[in-house]
Amino acid sequence: MYLKSSSWSSWLLCLMTCFVGLIASMETNQMSMIEFDDNSIQETLEQSEYSLIYFYSDSCKYCRKFDPTFENLSILYNNDKERSRFQILKTNARFNKKLSELFKISKYPSLKLLDYKTKRIYDYEDDRDLQNLIGYIDRKLNINPNYDNFNTKVKYVDDIKAFEHEDDDANEQLVFFMAGYLPGWEDYKYPAHYIHQLALDYNTVEVIVVNVEELNDYELLSKFGVSQFPTVVYIKDERIKSYSTKENEMKLVKIKEFIENINNESTGSWKDIQFIDTKHHEIHHDNDYNDEEDDEIFEHIEL
């Protein structure tokens, strides 16, 4: 089978358009990512009063897990014109021995904050997620991120039509039904909110947020049988499991536990997606399920 000349031209034009868009996106991210090595130590560090440096190794699985978070962190700060004040850097510590010795790197990944004027080095020891990193930079340097540069993987939905198309790349979906006035959801569109970190940590699952205050109608709630907020619905193979809590504010540790045990009986049974008449159900913002205290997250072991 051969393509006609006109069809071939249209296909080629479409391919080139997609390719150009992909390259532009990659260039934006690459411009934000500043990597240096043993041959450019002084010339790189002297450009800013403060530098937050990410020391990684290609063979470190914890580094690979942190990479998407670091990329977003770089986008938030390195696109700022005030690089003379603060910059975010990365270096392959396994290959760049001088830098490793200078900053006394003993594990990967490591994050160090350098005050170039005093040459003082601060170790970052908190959790390596966007919320904690942004808070750390704010406390230490009083520098705010440029949220306009942030590219989130989270999808915002206000209509049932968003669920009516098949997406082979998004086999599984995690849907948050919430309201902006609920505790912990006031700034859900900002990168410091945990939903954006979840989208990075579970990159094979499409994370969706439904703000019930912005819904066009209640048909979407009916489809998933949601009458309490907040509620999390996990969609897999056109079947669902849901999780809600007595408290208005959901705890991240419980959501992760729900995701990681989604195929176990401990998270309940799978149900078919069907339309449930919510007209006869009162809409609540909590429920009668008595959630237990948070369990400890598995201990984080690093190389």
C-alpha positions in Angstrom: 0.0 0.0 0.0 1.3 3.4 -0.9 0.3 6.9 0.4 -0.9 9.4 -2.1 1.3 12.4 -2.6 -1.2 14.7 -0.8 -1.7 12.2 2.1 2.1 11.8 2.4 2.6 15.6 2.5 -0.1 16.0 5.2 1.4 13.2 7.2 4.9 14.6 6.9 3.7 18.1 7.9 2.0 16.7 11.0 5.1 14.7 12.0 7.3 17.7 11.6 4.9 19.9 13.7 4.9 17.3 16.5 8.7 17.0 16.3 9.2 20.8 16.5 6.9 21.0 19.5 8.8 18.2 21.2 12.1 19.8 20.6 10.8 23.2 21.9 9.7 21.5 25.1 13.0 19.7 25.5 14.9 22.9 25.0 12.9 24.7 27.6 13.7 22.0 30.2 17.3 21.8 29.1 17.7 25.6 29.5 16.6 25.3 33.1 18.9 22.4 33.9 22.4 23.6 34.7 25.0 20.8 34.9 28.7 21.4 35.6 31.8 19.3 36.2 35.3 19.4 37.6 36.5 21.6 34.8 34.0 24.4 35.5 33.8 24.6 39.3 34.8 28.2 39.9 33.3 29.7 36.8 29.9 28.1 37.6 29.7 28.7 41.4 30.9 32.3 41.2 27.8 33.3 39.1 25.5 33.2 42.2 25.5 34.1 45.8 23.9 30.8 46.6 23.8 27.4 44.8 21.7 24.4 45.6 23.6 21.5 44.1 22.3 18.0 43.3 25.0 15.3 43.4 23.9 12.2 41.6 25.1 8.9 40.1 23.9 7.3 36.9 23.6 3.9 38.7 21.6 5.2 41.7 17.9 4.2 41.5 17.0 6.9 44.1 18.6 9.5 41.9 16.4 8.4 38.9 13.4 8.6 41.2 14.3 12.2 42.2 15.2 13.4 38.7 11.7 14.5 37.7 11.3 16.5 40.9 14.7 18.1 40.4 13.8 19.0 36.8 10.6 20.8 38.0 12.6 22.5 40.8 15.1 23.8 38.2 12.3 25.1 36.0 10.8 27.0 39.0 14.0 28.8 39.9 16.5 28.7 37.0 14.3 30.5 34.6 14.3 33.4 37.0 16.5 36.3 35.8 18.0 36.6 39.2 20.6 34.0 38.7 23.2 36.2 40.4 21.3 35.6 43.6 20.5 31.9 43.4 20.9 29.0 41.0 20.2 25.3 41.1 22.9 22.9 39.7 23.6 19.3 39.2 26.7 17.2 38.8 27.6 13.5 38.3 29.4 13.0 41.6 30.7 9.5 40.7 32.7 10.9 37.8 33.6 14.4 39.1 35.9 13.4 42.0 37.0 17.0 42.7 33.5 18.1 43.4 32.8 15.0 45.4 35.8 15.7 47.6 35.1 19.4 47.9 31.6 18.9 49.1 32.3 15.6 51.0 29.8 13.5 49.2 29.3 10.1 50.7 25.9 9.0 49.3 23.7 9.5 46.3 21.6 11.5 45.9 22.9 14.4 48.0 21.8 18.0 48.0 24.0 20.8 49.3 23.5 24.5 49.6 26.6 26.7 49.1 27.0 30.2 50.3 29.7 31.3 47.9 30.8 34.4 49.8 31.5 32.6 53.1 32.1 29.2 51.4 29.8 27.6 54.0 28.0 24.4 52.9 24.6 23.3 54.3 23.4 19.7 54.0 19.8 19.2 52.9 18.4 16.4 55.0 14.6 16.7 54.6 12.4 14.7 52.2 13.3 15.4 48.6 9.9 16.5 47.4 8.8 19.8 45.9 6.9 21.0 48.9 9.8 20.5 51.3 12.4 21.9 48.9 10.5 25.0 48.1 10.0 25.6 51.8 13.7 25.0 52.5 14.7 27.6 49.9 12.2 30.1 51.3 13.4 29.7 54.9 17.1 29.8 54.1 17.1 32.5 51.3 13.7 34.1 51.3 13.5 33.3 47.5 10.2 32.4 45.9 9.8 30.2 42.9 8.4 31.4 39.6 5.2 29.3 39.3 4.5 30.5 35.8 7.3 28.3 34.6 5.8 25.1 36.2 4.7 22.3 33.9 2.5 19.9 35.9 1.5 16.4 34.9 -1.8 16.8 36.8 -4.9 17.1 34.6 -7.8 19.4 35.7 -11.3 18.2 34.7 -14.7 19.9 35.0 -16.8 17.8 32.6 -17.6 14.1 32.1 -16.5 14.2 28.5 -12.9 14.1 29.7 -13.5 10.5 30.7 -15.2 9.4 27.5 -12.1 9.0 25.3 -9.8 6.1 25.4 -6.1 6.9 26.1 -3.8 4.0 25.7 -1.0 5.9 27.4 -3.1 6.4 30.5 -4.4 2.9 31.4 -4.8 3.8 35.0 -6.1 7.0 36.5 -6.1 8.5 40.0 -9.0 11.0 40.4 -9.3 13.4 43.3 -12.8 14.8 43.9 -12.3 17.9 46.1 -13.4 21.5 46.8 -11.1 24.4 46.9 -12.3 25.6 50.3 -11.4 22.3 52.0 -8.3 22.3 54.3 -5.2 21.5 52.3 -6.7 22.2 48.9 -6.6 26.0 48.7 -3.4 26.0 46.6 -3.8 22.7 44.8 -2.7 24.1 41.5 0.7 25.2 42.8 3.6 22.7 42.5 4.1 22.5 46.3 0.9 20.6 46.6 1.4 16.8 47.0 -0.8 15.9 44.0 2.0 17.1 41.7 4.6 15.0 43.5 2.3 12.0 43.2 2.1 12.6 39.5 5.9 12.4 39.4 6.3 9.5 41.7 3.6 7.4 40.0 4.3 8.4 36.4 2.4 5.5 34.8 -0.8 6.7 36.4 -2.6 9.8 35.1 -3.5 12.0 38.1 -6.7 14.0 37.7 -8.3 16.6 39.9 -12.0 17.4 39.8 -13.0 20.6 41.7 -16.7 20.0 42.5 -17.2 23.8 42.7 -16.3 24.1 39.0 -18.4 21.1 37.7 -20.9 21.8 35.0 -23.3 19.2 36.4 -23.3 16.3 38.8 -23.2 13.6 36.1 -19.5 13.0 36.7 -20.2 12.4 40.4 -23.0 10.0 39.5 -20.7 8.0 37.2 -18.3 7.3 40.0 -20.8 7.2 42.8 -19.1 10.1 44.7 -21.1 11.9 47.3 -18.4 12.8 49.9 -15.4 15.1 49.6 -12.6 14.6 49.4 -12.7 11.2 47.7 -10.0 9.5 45.7 -11.0 7.1 42.9 -8.6 4.7 41.2 -9.6 3.7 37.7 -8.1 0.5 36.1 -9.6 -1.4 33.2 -12.9 0.4 33.5 -13.3 -0.6 37.1 -12.8 1.5 40.2 -11.8 1.5 43.8 -12.4 4.5 46.0 -10.9 5.9 49.2 -12.2 8.7 51.5 -11.6 9.7 55.0 -13.5 11.1 57.9 -11.2 14.1 58.0 -11.6 16.9 55.4 -7.9 16.9 54.8 -6.4 13.8 53.3 -3.1 12.6 54.4 -0.4 11.8 51.8 0.8 8.7 53.6 -2.7 7.1 53.4 -3.1 8.0 49.7 0.2 6.4 48.9 -0.8 3.3 50.9 -4.0 3.2 48.9 -2.1 3.4 45.6 0.6 0.9 46.4 -2.0 -1.7 47.7 -4.5 -1.1 45.0 -4.5 -4.7 43.8 -4.8 -6.1 47.3 -8.0 -6.9 49.2 -7.1 -4.4 51.9 -8.2 -1.5 49.6 -11.6 -3.1 49.0 -13.1 -4.8 46.0 -13.2 -3.5 42.4 -16.5 -2.1 41.2 -17.8 -1.5 37.7 -18.1 2.1 36.6 -21.8 2.8 36.4 -24.3 5.6 36.8 -25.6 6.0 40.3 -28.5 8.4 41.0 -27.0 11.0 43.3 -30.2 13.0 43.3 -31.4 10.9 46.2 -28.1 11.1 48.0 -27.0 14.0 50.2 -23.7 15.4 49.2 -21.3 15.3 52.2 -17.8 16.6 52.9 -16.9 13.8 55.2 -18.1 10.3 55.9 -18.6 7.8 58.7 -15.5 5.8 58.0 -13.2 6.0 61.0 -9.8 6.2 59.5 -6.9 4.8 61.6 -3.9 6.8 62.5 -1.2 7.1 59.8 1.1 4.2 59.5 4.8 4.8 59.0 6.0 5.0 55.4 8.5 2.3 54.6 12.0 3.2 55.7 13.9 5.0 53.0 17.2 3.3 52.4 19.9 4.9 50.3 23.1 3.7 48.8 
